Amino acid sequence: MGILDGKVAIITGAGHGIGRGHALEFAKEGAKLVLNDLGGSVHGEGASASAADEVVALVGERFPGTEAVADHEDVSDFDGAARLVQRAVDTFGTLDVVVNNAGIVRDGVVWKMSEADWDSVVGVHLKGTFCVTRHAAAYWYAKYKETGQPVGGRLINTVSGAGMEGNFGQANYTAAKGGIASFTITCSLELYKAGVTCNCISPGGATRIMATMGSSLEPKEPEDFDGFDPLDPSNASPVVAWLASDAAAHVTGQVIRAVGDSIIRYVPWDYGDEITNKGERWDASRIAALADAHLFHSRHPGLRTL
Ligand SMILES: NC(=O)c1ccc[n+]([C@@H]2O[C@H](COP(=O)([O-])OP(=O)(O)OC[C@H]3O[C@@H](n4cnc5c(N)ncnc54)[C@H](O)[C@@H]3O)[C@@H](O)[C@H]2O)c1
């Protein structure tokens, strides 16, 4: 018995790295899979069916009996994302889980970043996450309206430590990832009544993306590792499988970092220190005199009337 027995899941960007790890984990846990990958370069150039086809063959080899089909759509194409969702419903009769994972990088400091590099990275990550979510949410919401019952859908979107904390040279990527976190929290509010949970995973691993970040790291696939390794891109996959399962029906609107053997719940943007001005409009010079001591004074939020 697997924790995902019989669940129908779409995993985007499943051809390499972290998504490939999710595909293997979901197959191990009994899911039926639509494994999407456009098959382009790490910078988003080109396309090839081989990435998705290869991972379908791999899960079949490793977990014989797994029902899995390949999909080659570009997640940032609104109509392509609709076809991806429809493929799951047409192939397996329903859709339970969406893991938005596809990604590319085109790094550069903000003062040199081209419009094309901004658009393509934000396009794949933020718009791509929206496109697949949009069509899956429409499917889930229609099902909820028809049956009046919570549908038990699961949305897991992929962010990154860079997006949550900032990273030099990645303005496009971090903006997209921060946007995905906010988008997911809003989705969790909008889809709560329909019984759909929406969470984010912040993974890590020695993938093609990681290898672009100025290191001499060799990109590896999950099946290249033997035993536990902190750089294995599949280390976050059990967390994603748990979030996708019935066991996590009560978990929504969360951002969870899973790197190596560590699992951390991100504390979301929250109010810090506050100052108020006795019911009066503030004056800029007074703020200048007080801000350092009273707004940035403590890591612990508190209200001071000055
Ligand atoms: N590797 C890390 O340390 C790390 C850390 C934090 C977050 N992430 C995130 O994890 C996700 C997976 O990245 P990875 O490191 O495994 O990289 P990867 O390059 O190995 O895998 C990304 C996959 O997405 C596919 N893809 C790209 N554009 C697509 C599109 N438009 N439509 C469909 N598929 C597309 C690629 O072909 C590729 O197979 C990304 O969202 C990335 O931002 C990675």
The ligand as an SDF file (V2000), in Angstrom:
LIG
                    3D

 44 48  0  0  0  0  0  0  0  0999 V2000
   17.9370   22.5940   -7.7540 N   0  0  0  0  0  0  0  0  0  0  0  0
   17.7370   23.3100   -6.6930 C   0  0  0  0  0  0  0  0  0  0  0  0
   18.5800   23.3700   -5.7700 O   0  0  0  0  0  0  0  0  0  0  0  0
   16.4470   24.0650   -6.5410 C   0  0  0  0  0  0  0  0  0  0  0  0
   16.2990   24.8620   -5.3870 C   0  0  0  0  0  0  0  0  0  0  0  0
   15.1040   25.5380   -5.2040 C   0  0  0  0  0  0  0  0  0  0  0  0
   14.0830   25.4060   -6.1390 C   0  0  0  0  0  0  0  0  0  0  0  0
   14.2430   24.6470   -7.2530 N   0  0  0  0  0  0  0  0  0  0  0  0
   13.1280   24.5510   -8.1990 C   0  0  0  0  0  0  0  0  0  0  0  0
   12.8450   23.1900   -8.4830 O   0  0  0  0  0  0  0  0  0  0  0  0
   12.2160   23.0880   -9.7650 C   0  0  0  0  0  0  0  0  0  0  0  0
   12.9230   22.0280  -10.5860 C   0  0  0  0  0  0  0  0  0  0  0  0
   14.2170   22.4910  -10.9190 O   0  0  0  0  0  0  0  0  0  0  0  0
   15.4910   21.5230  -11.0710 P   0  0  0  0  0  0  0  0  0  0  0  0
   16.5300   22.0730  -10.2030 O   0  0  0  0  0  0  0  0  0  0  0  0
   15.0740   20.1080  -10.9310 O   0  0  0  0  0  0  0  0  0  0  0  0
   15.9220   21.8460  -12.6000 O   0  0  0  0  0  0  0  0  0  0  0  0
   15.9480   20.9300  -13.8960 P   0  0  0  0  0  0  0  0  0  0  0  0
   16.4120   21.7830  -15.0070 O   0  0  0  0  0  0  0  0  0  0  0  0
   16.6940   19.6810  -13.6290 O   0  0  0  0  0  0  0  0  0  0  0  0
   14.4070   20.5400  -14.1150 O   0  0  0  0  0  0  0  0  0  0  0  0
   13.4580   21.4630  -14.5540 C   0  0  0  0  0  0  0  0  0  0  0  0
   12.5890   20.7860  -15.5990 C   0  0  0  0  0  0  0  0  0  0  0  0
   11.5480   21.7010  -16.0240 O   0  0  0  0  0  0  0  0  0  0  0  0
   11.3850   21.5370  -17.4290 C   0  0  0  0  0  0  0  0  0  0  0  0
   10.7780   22.7420  -18.0130 N   0  0  0  0  0  0  0  0  0  0  0  0
   11.3610   23.9660  -18.1490 C   0  0  0  0  0  0  0  0  0  0  0  0
   10.5140   24.8140  -18.7400 N   0  0  0  0  0  0  0  0  0  0  0  0
    9.3580   24.1340  -18.9600 C   0  0  0  0  0  0  0  0  0  0  0  0
    8.1120   24.5000  -19.5310 C   0  0  0  0  0  0  0  0  0  0  0  0
    7.8840   25.7340  -19.9930 N   0  0  0  0  0  0  0  0  0  0  0  0
    7.1310   23.5710  -19.5740 N   0  0  0  0  0  0  0  0  0  0  0  0
    7.3590   22.3150  -19.1190 C   0  0  0  0  0  0  0  0  0  0  0  0
    8.5330   21.9120  -18.5930 N   0  0  0  0  0  0  0  0  0  0  0  0
    9.5260   22.8160  -18.5100 C   0  0  0  0  0  0  0  0  0  0  0  0
   12.7980   21.3040  -17.9290 C   0  0  0  0  0  0  0  0  0  0  0  0
   12.8010   20.7090  -19.2240 O   0  0  0  0  0  0  0  0  0  0  0  0
   13.3920   20.4200  -16.8480 C   0  0  0  0  0  0  0  0  0  0  0  0
   13.2370   19.0440  -17.1270 O   0  0  0  0  0  0  0  0  0  0  0  0
   12.2830   24.4830  -10.3700 C   0  0  0  0  0  0  0  0  0  0  0  0
   11.0430   25.1300  -10.1750 O   0  0  0  0  0  0  0  0  0  0  0  0
   13.3630   25.1730   -9.5630 C   0  0  0  0  0  0  0  0  0  0  0  0
   13.2110   26.5570   -9.5560 O   0  0  0  0  0  0  0  0  0  0  0  0
   15.4110   23.9890   -7.4800 C   0  0  0  0  0  0  0  0  0  0  0  0
  1  2  1  0
  2  3  2  0
  2  4  1  0
  4  5  1  0
  4 44  2  0
  5  6  2  0
  6  7  1  0
  7  8  2  0
  8  9  1  0
  8 44  1  0
  9 10  1  0
  9 42  1  0
 10 11  1  0
 11 12  1  0
 11 40  1  0
 12 13  1  0
 13 14  1  0
 14 15  2  0
 14 16  1  0
 14 17  1  0
 17 18  1  0
 18 19  2  0
 18 20  1  0
 18 21  1  0
 21 22  1  0
 22 23  1  0
 23 24  1  0
 23 38  1  0
 24 25  1  0
 25 26  1  0
 25 36  1  0
 26 27  1  0
 26 35  1  0
 27 28  2  0
 28 29  1  0
 29 30  1  0
 29 35  2  0
 30 31  1  0
 30 32  2  0
 32 33  1  0
 33 34  2  0
 34 35  1  0
 36 37  1  0
 36 38  1  0
 38 39  1  0
 40 41  1  0
 40 42  1  0
 42 43  1  0
M  CHG  2   8   1  16  -1
M  END
$$$$
